[in-house]
Each structure stands twice: as C-alpha cells, then as structure tokens.
C-alpha cells in the first residue's frame, strides 16, 4: 500500500495555525472598504475563525488567516479580468 501524499497546496490551505491572522478592521483599512462590508464578505468564508465573546452575536470576533484574506482579495479585486 502506497503512503497517501497530500500536495503542499492543499495541506497549506488546511493548516492556518501559524499564519498571520487579520481582524476585520485591519482588512477593511488595507482594502479601503467599510468594516461591515468586509465582515459580510468574510463571515461565511471557509477558514475564518469566529470567536464568540458572549451570548450575543454582536460580540463575535473574526480572525482571518492570511491565505483566506489573499483568496478573497484575489476573487474580489480580479473578478473583472
């Protein structure tokens, strides 16, 4: 039986533990978009960490790995090309 080998790209995409993580505010500032716009773009994106700070949804913090931010940015800002 041959060992199962994952390609480096799929392994990288799955393991975001040691990547730089961004907040919604940081990405909004970098992308020059409103925080709510960025939150709506990222809230259901695979790989985004959602940290609830209580019972209310308004206290949810988002932590966005760099690879996810790059994927979304590329999809959004290169869509017309």
C-alpha positions, 0 to 999 in steps of 0.5 A: 500500500502506497503512503497517501501524499497530500500536495503542499497546496492543499495541506497549506490551505488546511493548516492556518495555525501559524499564519498571520491572522487579520481582524476585520478592521485591519482588512477593511483599512488595507482594502479601503472598504467599510468594516461591515462590508468586509465582515459580510464578505468574510463571515461565511468564508471557509477558514475564518475563525469566529470567536464568540465573546458572549451570548450575543452575536454582536460580540463575535470576533473574526480572525482571518488567516492570511491565505483566506484574506489573499483568496478573497482579495484575489476573487474580489479585486480580479473578478473583472479580468 
